[in-house]
């Protein structure tokens, strides 16, 4: 009897295991479409994956990663870069510390897995094999969604062919770059999460097709793809912002009880913000301030039990951040970013941050007696140490909050008093582009938001189009009501009834307009976007921004705003095929044409970027005009869809040209891509000599 029941018991265990894995996958990506978007994004981002450093302050994060992997917080040896005095490195009590420790700790499991994989096989071959397996998985998922086995077969054949080509010349990865590869892989996953979260949010707010379109546009039509394989925080900021917005929406909808209650969803929002403070505290504050106001004002209920769950989750999420700060500086609320820079004299008088965020140490410096031999340090004395830490935190909290709110005030003043700066950052860049030889890492290239992402032309024109649309609707409504009034009003009683009816209709329109344009999720995204502009605008443009990288989270928000708008979103969803055909034509014809022009006319980086900037402005301006026309006249939907596809294709062309032609800062992880880029670089170098 026992033998008979064993297979059944094992089958039930297997079924339960698969059910739990499916539930976990649904929580992570939502459904099969979300999973396909995640895989597809990773496949695209890996094409430009190079094992190298292109932004100087990445040296500090990479060296900090090596230190943490060795079991300490302070950096003793320089594994990457020229020395300790690189941007992003800080000096406390004779020791050097990095920043973004949350990013470092999250990447540690990936590093250990890569090290274990490297001990078994060549890491570059393993990465090539993983890429091909992801392609097979992606093709299988799409085949299931489309109910077409030919997609699975074609994807498998292409994956096998690519893997064999990658095996043709798999030169090894340079020694000691595994920490950097781990940081890059986590950055790519964060960027792909932005795509999935945009899809899930738009699917719930609008429709499945709106979510699919929005996710694809974020993946292919924004600089998220450019920064995906660069281990900066920008993808993480975008992922956290969209994740909080998604949970905020879920906690306000009728389906919020499945599978989590509103209090749990709200606790998840604050936990995300608290954990992100471990990566970048100033931006976590920028997300937290509008969140707490909007959440408290729009919550279904604020019962004591719910508030206790939310506060508890938020406090627990802050523990890693507070402990790391205490171990480094002796002050739990003073992150490394606000400590003296490594290239300054550690006098405790403060310094200016190097990453576009106001920095400066307070009078407390690095505390007294902090930073022990094991990198954790701390003062002796038990309760006395705890009390002194609390007192120090209170003493520095006031000036820190003054600096935070002062940043927003200065940013608002810049928007009002320096419209020229807004013009250069958002619309047309006027900064010089350094002329460098192909393969150089000394870059000073900058593009405005519109030049790097023509899609935001639609988002910028959206308010104008909405105003014109409302004005047109008001004129038509007044005309209809006047004609109706002349026919029906004959007595005083009838006139009053008609007036009350018109008042009720106007109030109903107002309520619908508020619910459509000012939901808690929309208000949160608008508020955070405005605060991010206030934080960074006074320091932009600066060298090496390329796509105004500090404002990267605004690109997915712009895509969300366009797809979220009812009329504009419907026009685009009804013409997804037009968008796809325009995108394919732009990429398949535009990229080879651009490479041919660069080779034929021997264009350098400056001229190439000027051409890309001009194309972005032209396409973005045309898209903005089409958006206004569609919203104001209800005509031109086909032209609008075509321009959206061209705009997304232009952004993709910029990413491909940058990663395959212009920017060579390390060895490509896919050998096939490395061979292609080496051939292009060889031709460029020979033509420039």
C-alpha positions in Angstrom: 0.0 0.0 0.0 2.9 2.3 0.8 4.4 1.6 -2.6 1.2 2.5 -4.3 0.8 5.8 -2.4 4.4 7.0 -2.9 4.1 8.0 -6.6 0.8 9.8 -5.8 2.4 11.7 -2.9 5.4 12.6 -5.0 3.1 13.8 -7.7 1.2 16.0 -5.2 4.5 17.4 -3.9 5.6 18.2 -7.5 2.3 19.8 -8.3 2.4 21.9 -5.2 6.0 22.9 -5.9 5.1 24.0 -9.5 2.1 25.9 -8.1 4.3 27.8 -5.7 6.9 28.6 -8.4 4.1 29.8 -10.6 2.8 32.1 -7.8 6.3 33.4 -7.2 6.8 34.1 -10.9 3.4 35.9 -11.1 4.4 38.1 -8.2 7.6 39.0 -10.0 6.5 39.5 -13.6 2.7 39.3 -13.5 2.1 36.8 -16.3 3.6 35.2 -19.4 3.7 38.5 -21.2 5.5 40.1 -18.4 8.0 37.2 -18.4 8.5 37.6 -22.2 9.1 41.3 -21.8 11.7 40.6 -19.0 13.5 38.0 -21.2 13.3 40.2 -24.3 14.7 43.2 -22.5 17.7 41.2 -21.1 18.4 39.8 -24.6 18.5 43.3 -26.1 20.5 44.9 -23.2 23.1 42.1 -23.4 24.0 43.1 -26.9 25.8 46.2 -25.6 27.2 44.5 -22.5 30.9 45.4 -22.1 33.1 44.4 -19.2 34.6 47.9 -18.6 34.0 51.2 -16.9 32.8 54.3 -18.8 31.8 56.6 -15.9 34.5 57.6 -13.4 32.5 57.2 -10.2 31.9 53.5 -11.1 35.5 52.9 -9.9 34.5 53.7 -6.3 31.5 51.3 -6.4 33.6 48.5 -8.0 36.3 48.9 -5.4 33.8 49.0 -2.6 32.3 45.8 -4.0 35.7 44.1 -3.8 36.1 45.3 -0.2 32.6 44.1 0.9 33.2 40.7 -0.9 36.4 40.5 1.3 34.2 41.1 4.4 34.9 44.7 5.2 33.3 48.1 4.4 36.5 50.2 4.0 38.6 49.9 0.8 42.2 48.8 1.4 43.3 47.9 -2.2 42.4 49.5 -5.5 41.3 46.8 -7.9 39.8 49.2 -10.4 40.9 52.7 -11.5 44.0 54.8 -11.0 43.8 55.2 -7.2 41.7 56.0 -4.1 41.0 59.6 -5.1 38.3 58.9 -7.7 34.8 60.4 -7.7 32.5 58.7 -5.3 35.1 57.6 -2.8 35.0 59.1 0.7 37.5 59.5 3.5 36.8 58.9 7.2 39.3 58.6 10.0 42.2 57.6 7.7 40.1 55.1 5.7 38.4 55.1 2.3 34.8 54.2 1.8 32.6 53.8 -1.3 28.9 54.6 -1.7 25.8 52.7 -2.9 26.3 49.9 -0.4 22.8 48.6 -1.1 23.7 48.1 -4.7 26.9 46.3 -3.7 25.2 43.9 -1.3 22.4 43.0 -3.7 25.1 42.1 -6.3 27.0 39.8 -4.0 24.9 36.7 -4.6 25.3 37.2 -8.4 29.1 37.6 -7.9 29.3 34.3 -5.9 27.3 32.5 -8.6 29.5 33.9 -11.4 32.6 32.8 -9.4 31.2 29.3 -9.0 30.4 29.2 -12.7 33.8 30.4 -13.6 35.4 27.6 -11.7 33.5 25.1 -13.8 33.7 26.6 -17.3 34.9 29.7 -19.1 32.7 32.5 -17.9 32.3 34.1 -21.3 31.1 30.8 -22.9 28.7 30.4 -20.0 27.3 33.9 -20.6 26.9 33.2 -24.3 25.1 30.0 -23.5 22.8 31.8 -21.0 22.0 34.3 -23.7 21.0 31.6 -26.2 18.9 29.8 -23.5 17.1 33.1 -22.8 16.4 33.4 -26.5 14.9 29.9 -26.5 12.8 30.6 -23.4 11.7 33.9 -24.9 10.7 32.3 -28.2 8.8 29.5 -26.3 6.9 32.1 -24.2 5.9 34.1 -27.3 4.9 30.9 -29.1 2.6 30.0 -26.2 1.1 33.4 -26.2 0.6 33.4 -30.0 -0.3 29.7 -30.2 2.3 29.3 -33.0 4.9 26.6 -32.7 6.9 28.0 -35.6 8.1 30.9 -33.4 9.5 28.3 -30.9 11.3 26.5 -33.7 12.7 29.6 -35.3 13.9 30.9 -32.0 15.6 27.6 -31.2 17.4 27.5 -34.5 18.6 31.1 -34.2 19.7 30.5 -30.6 21.8 27.5 -31.6 23.4 29.3 -34.5 24.3 32.3 -32.3 25.8 30.1 -29.7 27.9 28.3 -32.2 29.1 31.6 -33.6 29.9 32.8 -30.1 32.1 29.7 -29.6 34.1 30.5 -32.7 36.5 32.8 -30.8 35.6 32.9 -27.1 38.6 34.9 -25.8 38.5 35.0 -21.9 37.3 37.9 -19.9 40.1 40.0 -18.4 41.2 38.7 -15.0 39.5 40.3 -12.0 36.5 41.8 -13.8 33.9 39.4 -12.3 32.8 42.0 -9.6 32.1 44.5 -12.4 30.2 41.9 -14.4 28.1 41.1 -11.3 27.3 44.8 -10.9 26.4 45.1 -14.5 24.1 42.1 -14.5 22.1 43.5 -11.5 21.8 46.8 -13.4 20.4 45.0 -16.4 17.9 43.2 -14.3 16.8 46.5 -12.7 16.4 48.0 -16.2 14.3 45.0 -17.4 12.2 45.4 -14.2 11.3 48.9 -15.3 9.9 47.4 -18.5 7.9 44.7 -16.7 6.5 47.2 -14.1 5.4 49.6 -16.8 3.5 46.8 -18.5 1.9 45.7 -15.3 0.9 49.2 -14.3 -0.5 50.2 -17.7 -2.3 46.9 -18.0 -4.3 47.5 -14.8 -4.8 51.2 -15.4 -5.8 50.9 -19.1 -5.6 47.6 -20.9 -3.4 44.6 -21.9 -2.5 46.2 -25.2 -1.6 49.5 -23.6 0.7 47.7 -21.1 2.3 45.7 -23.9 2.9 48.9 -25.9 4.2 50.9 -22.9 6.6 48.1 -21.9 8.0 47.7 -25.4 8.5 51.5 -25.7 10.4 51.7 -22.4 12.6 48.8 -23.4 13.4 50.0 -27.0 12.6 53.7 -27.2 14.2 55.2 -24.1 17.8 55.6 -22.7 17.0 52.9 -20.2 18.5 50.6 -22.7 21.7 52.7 -22.9 22.3 52.7 -19.2 21.1 49.1 -18.6 24.6 47.5 -18.8 26.4 50.4 -17.0 26.4 49.7 -13.3 24.9 53.1 -12.2 21.9 53.6 -10.0 19.7 55.1 -12.7 17.9 51.8 -13.6 17.4 51.1 -9.9 15.8 54.6 -9.4 13.4 54.0 -12.3 12.6 50.5 -11.1 11.8 51.7 -7.5 9.8 54.7 -8.7 7.6 52.5 -11.0 7.4 49.8 -8.3 6.1 52.2 -5.8 3.6 53.6 -8.3 2.3 50.1 -9.1 1.8 49.2 -5.4 0.1 52.6 -4.9 -2.3 51.8 -7.6 -2.9 48.3 -6.4 -3.7 49.5 -2.9 -6.4 51.8 -4.2 -8.3 49.4 -6.6 -11.2 47.1 -6.0 -9.0 44.0 -6.7 -6.5 45.0 -4.0 -7.6 42.1 -1.7 -6.2 39.5 -4.1 -3.8 38.2 -3.0 -2.6 41.0 -0.6 -4.6 43.4 1.5 -4.1 47.2 1.2 -2.0 47.5 4.3 0.5 45.0 3.0 0.7 46.7 -0.3 1.3 50.0 1.3 3.9 48.5 3.6 5.7 47.2 0.5 5.8 50.7 -1.0 7.6 52.1 2.0 9.8 49.1 2.3 11.0 49.7 -1.3 11.8 53.3 -0.4 13.6 52.4 2.8 15.7 49.7 1.0 16.6 52.1 -1.7 17.9 54.6 0.8 20.7 52.1 1.2 21.6 52.8 -2.4 21.0 56.6 -2.7 19.5 58.4 0.4 18.7 61.8 -1.2 16.6 60.2 -4.0 14.9 58.0 -1.5 13.9 61.2 0.4 12.7 62.7 -2.9 10.4 59.6 -3.4 9.3 59.4 0.2 8.1 63.0 0.6 5.3 63.0 -2.0 4.5 59.4 -1.3 3.7 59.9 2.4 1.5 62.9 1.6 -0.4 61.3 -1.3 -0.7 57.9 0.4 -2.1 59.4 3.7 -4.6 61.6 1.8 -5.9 58.9 -0.5 -5.7 55.7 1.5 -8.8 53.6 1.9 -8.3 53.8 5.6 -5.7 54.8 8.1 -6.5 52.5 11.0 -4.0 52.2 13.8 -3.3 48.5 12.9 -2.6 49.5 9.3 -0.3 52.3 10.3 1.6 50.0 12.6 2.2 47.5 9.8 3.4 50.3 7.5 5.6 52.0 10.0 7.1 48.7 11.1 7.9 47.7 7.5 9.5 51.1 6.8 11.6 51.0 9.9 12.8 47.5 9.3 13.8 48.4 5.7 15.9 51.3 7.0 18.0 49.0 9.4 20.7 48.1 6.8 21.0 51.8 5.8 21.3 53.0 9.4 23.7 50.3 10.5 26.0 50.9 7.5 26.1 54.6 8.2 26.8 54.0 11.9 29.7 51.6 11.1 31.3 54.1 8.7 30.7 57.5 10.3 29.3 56.8 13.8 26.1 58.6 12.7 23.2 56.4 11.5 21.5 59.1 9.5 24.7 60.4 7.7 25.3 58.3 4.6 28.7 58.1 2.9 27.5 60.4 0.2 27.5 63.3 2.7 31.0 62.6 4.0 34.2 64.3 2.8 35.3 63.3 -0.7 38.5 61.3 -0.9 40.2 63.9 -3.0 39.6 66.7 -0.4 41.4 67.4 2.8 39.4 65.7 5.6 39.0 68.7 7.8 35.3 68.2 8.6 34.4 71.4 6.8 32.4 69.6 4.1 32.7 68.9 0.4 30.6 69.1 -2.7 29.1 65.8 -4.0 30.5 64.5 -7.2 27.4 62.8 -8.5 25.1 65.7 -9.1 23.6 65.6 -5.6 24.4 68.2 -3.0 26.9 66.8 -0.5 29.0 68.0 2.4 29.9 66.7 5.7 28.6 68.3 8.8 30.6 69.4 11.7 30.6 65.9 13.1 33.0 64.7 10.4 33.3 61.0 10.6 32.6 60.7 14.3 35.2 59.7 16.9 36.9 56.4 16.9 34.8 54.9 14.1 35.9 52.4 11.6 37.5 49.5 13.3 40.1 47.1 11.8 37.4 44.9 10.4 35.7 47.8 8.7 32.7 47.9 11.1 34.3 49.9 13.9 32.1 51.6 16.5 32.9 53.1 19.9 33.0 51.1 23.1 30.7 51.7 25.9 27.4 50.0 25.1 24.6 52.3 26.2 26.8 55.4 26.1 27.7 54.6 22.5 24.1 54.2 21.6 23.1 57.4 23.3 25.9 59.3 21.6 24.9 58.0 18.2 21.3 59.1 18.8 22.5 62.5 19.9 24.7 62.8 16.8 21.9 61.8 14.6 19.6 64.4 16.1 22.3 67.1 15.8 22.9 66.4 12.1 19.3 65.7 11.1 18.3 69.4 11.2 21.0 70.7 8.8 20.5 67.7 6.6 16.8 68.4 6.1 17.6 72.1 5.6 19.9 71.0 2.7 17.3 68.7 1.3 14.5 71.3 1.1 17.0 73.9 0.1 17.8 71.8 -3.0 14.2 71.8 -4.0 13.9 75.6 -3.5 17.0 76.2 -5.6 15.7 73.9 -8.3 12.4 75.7 -8.5 14.2 79.1 -8.6 16.3 77.7 -11.5 13.2 76.7 -13.5 11.7 80.2 -13.0 14.8 82.3 -13.5 16.8 80.3 -16.0 14.5 79.1 -18.8 17.6 78.8 -21.0 18.9 76.0 -18.9 15.6 74.2 -19.1 15.7 74.6 -22.9 19.2 73.1 -23.1 18.4 70.2 -20.8 14.9 69.3 -22.2 14.8 70.4 -25.8 18.1 71.3 -27.6 21.6 70.9 -26.1 24.1 73.6 -26.9 27.1 72.2 -25.2 30.2 71.2 -27.0 31.0 67.6 -27.8 34.6 66.6 -27.4 36.3 65.3 -30.5 37.8 62.0 -29.6 39.2 59.1 -31.6 37.2 55.9 -31.9 37.8 53.7 -28.9 38.6 56.6 -26.6 37.0 56.6 -23.1 37.4 60.3 -22.5 33.9 61.3 -23.4 32.1 64.6 -22.9 29.0 64.0 -25.0 25.7 65.4 -24.0 22.2 65.1 -25.6 19.1 66.8 -24.4 16.1 64.7 -23.3 14.3 65.3 -26.6 17.4 64.6 -28.7 18.1 61.3 -26.9 14.4 60.3 -26.6 12.1 61.8 -29.3 9.2 60.0 -27.6 9.0 62.6 -24.9 7.8 65.0 -27.6 4.4 63.5 -27.2 4.5 63.8 -23.4 5.7 67.4 -23.6 2.8 68.3 -26.0 0.2 66.4 -24.0 -0.8 69.3 -21.7 -1.2 71.6 -24.7 -3.3 69.1 -26.5 -5.4 68.5 -23.4 -6.1 72.2 -23.0 -7.1 72.6 -26.7 -9.2 69.4 -26.5 -11.1 70.7 -23.4 -11.5 74.1 -25.1 -12.9 72.5 -28.2 -15.2 70.3 -26.1 -16.4 73.3 -24.1 -17.3 75.2 -27.3 -19.2 72.3 -28.7 -21.0 71.7 -25.4 -22.0 75.4 -25.1 -23.2 75.4 -28.7 -25.4 72.3 -28.0 -26.7 73.6 -24.7 -27.6 77.0 -26.2 -29.5 75.4 -29.1 -31.3 73.1 -26.7 -32.1 75.9 -24.3 -33.7 78.0 -27.0 -36.0 75.1 -27.8 -37.0 73.9 -24.3 -37.1 76.9 -22.0 -40.6 78.3 -21.9 -41.3 78.9 -18.2 -39.4 79.8 -15.1 -39.8 76.3 -13.7 -38.5 74.7 -16.8 -35.5 77.0 -16.9 -34.5 76.2 -13.3 -34.8 72.5 -14.0 -32.6 72.8 -17.1 -30.0 74.9 -15.1 -29.8 72.3 -12.4 -29.4 69.5 -15.0 -26.6 71.4 -16.7 -24.9 72.0 -13.3 -25.1 68.3 -12.5 -23.6 67.5 -15.9 -20.8 70.0 -15.3 -20.0 68.6 -11.9 -20.0 65.1 -13.3 -17.5 66.2 -16.0 -15.3 67.8 -13.3 -15.3 64.6 -11.2 -14.5 62.5 -14.2 -11.8 64.8 -15.2 -10.2 64.7 -11.8 -10.4 60.9 -11.6 -8.9 60.6 -15.0 -6.1 63.1 -14.7 -5.3 63.2 -11.0 -5.4 59.7 -9.6 -3.1 59.1 -6.6 -0.7 57.1 -8.9 -0.6 59.9 -11.5 -0.2 62.6 -8.8 2.7 60.7 -7.2 4.6 60.2 -10.5 4.1 63.9 -11.4 5.3 65.1 -8.0 8.4 62.9 -7.9 9.3 63.9 -11.5 9.0 67.5 -10.6 11.2 67.1 -7.5 13.8 65.2 -9.5 14.0 68.1 -11.9 14.3 70.5 -9.0 17.2 68.4 -7.5 19.3 68.1 -10.7 18.4 71.0 -12.9 20.8 73.5 -11.3 23.7 71.2 -12.1 22.7 70.3 -15.6 24.0 70.0 -18.2 27.4 68.7 -17.1 30.0 66.6 -18.9 29.5 63.0 -19.5 25.7 63.1 -19.1 25.2 61.7 -22.6 21.3 61.4 -22.2 20.8 63.6 -19.1 21.3 60.4 -17.1 20.2 61.8 -13.8 16.7 62.3 -15.3 16.5 58.8 -16.6 13.4 57.9 -14.4 11.5 60.6 -16.3 11.6 58.6 -19.6 9.4 55.7 -18.4 7.1 58.2 -16.7 6.7 60.0 -20.0 5.9 56.7 -21.8 3.4 56.0 -19.1 1.7 59.4 -19.4 1.3 59.0 -23.2 -0.1 55.4 -23.0 -2.2 56.3 -19.9 -4.1 59.2 -21.6 -7.4 57.8 -22.8 -7.7 59.3 -26.2 -4.0 59.2 -27.1 -3.6 55.7 -25.7 -6.6 54.4 -27.7 -5.2 55.9 -30.9 -1.9 54.2 -30.4 -3.3 50.8 -29.2 -5.6 50.7 -32.2 -2.5 51.1 -34.5 0.1 48.9 -32.9 0.9 47.3 -36.2 1.7 50.7 -37.7 4.0 51.5 -34.8 5.8 48.2 -35.2 6.3 48.5 -38.9 7.6 52.1 -38.5 9.9 51.0 -35.8 11.3 48.1 -37.8 11.8 50.2 -40.9 13.6 52.9 -38.9 16.0 50.4 -37.2 16.6 48.0 -40.2 17.1 50.8 -42.6 18.3 53.7 -40.4 21.1 51.9 -38.5 22.9 50.5 -41.6 22.4 53.9 -43.3 23.8 55.8 -40.4 26.9 53.4 -40.2 27.4 53.8 -43.9 27.3 57.6 -43.6 29.8 57.6 -40.7 32.2 55.4 -42.7 31.7 57.2 -46.0 32.1 60.7 -44.7 34.6 59.8 -42.0 32.5 61.4 -39.3 33.9 61.7 -35.8 32.1 61.4 -32.6 31.1 65.1 -32.6 29.6 65.1 -36.1 27.8 61.8 -35.4 26.3 63.1 -32.2 25.2 66.3 -33.9 23.4 64.2 -36.6 21.7 62.1 -33.9 20.7 65.2 -32.0 19.3 66.8 -35.1 17.3 63.6 -36.0 16.0 63.5 -32.4 14.8 67.1 -32.5 13.1 66.8 -35.9 11.3 63.5 -35.0 10.4 64.7 -31.5 9.0 68.0 -32.8 7.0 66.3 -35.4 5.6 63.9 -32.8 4.7 66.8 -30.5 2.8 68.5 -33.4 1.0 65.3 -34.3 0.0 64.8 -30.7 -1.6 68.3 -30.5 -3.4 67.8 -33.8 -4.8 64.4 -32.7 -6.0 65.7 -29.4 -7.5 68.9 -30.8 -9.1 67.6 -34.0 -9.4 63.8 -33.5 -7.6 63.4 -36.9 -4.2 62.1 -37.8 -4.0 59.0 -35.7 -2.2 57.0 -38.3 0.5 59.7 -38.7 0.9 59.8 -34.9 1.4 56.1 -34.7 3.9 56.1 -37.4 5.9 58.9 -35.7 5.8 57.0 -32.4 7.4 54.0 -34.2 10.0 56.3 -35.9 10.8 58.0 -32.5 11.3 54.6 -30.8 13.5 53.4 -33.7 15.6 56.6 -33.5 16.3 56.0 -29.8 17.2 52.4 -30.6 19.5 53.5 -33.4 21.2 55.9 -31.0 21.8 53.0 -28.5 23.1 50.6 -31.1 25.4 53.2 -32.7 26.7 54.3 -29.3 27.4 50.8 -28.0 28.6 49.2 -31.2 30.3 52.0 -33.0 31.2 55.0 -30.8 31.8 53.7 -27.2 34.4 51.0 -26.7 35.3 50.9 -23.0 35.7 47.2 -22.5 35.4 43.7 -24.0 31.9 42.7 -25.1 30.6 39.7 -23.2 29.1 38.2 -26.4 32.0 37.2 -28.6 29.9 37.6 -31.8 29.3 41.3 -30.9 32.9 41.8 -30.0 34.0 40.6 -33.5 31.5 42.9 -35.1 32.6 46.0 -33.1 36.3 45.2 -33.7 35.7 45.2 -37.5 33.9 48.5 -37.3 36.5 50.0 -35.1 39.3 48.9 -37.3 37.7 50.5 -40.3 37.1 53.8 -38.4 40.6 53.9 -37.1 42.1 53.3 -40.6 39.9 56.0 -42.0 40.9 58.6 -39.4 44.6 58.0 -39.6 
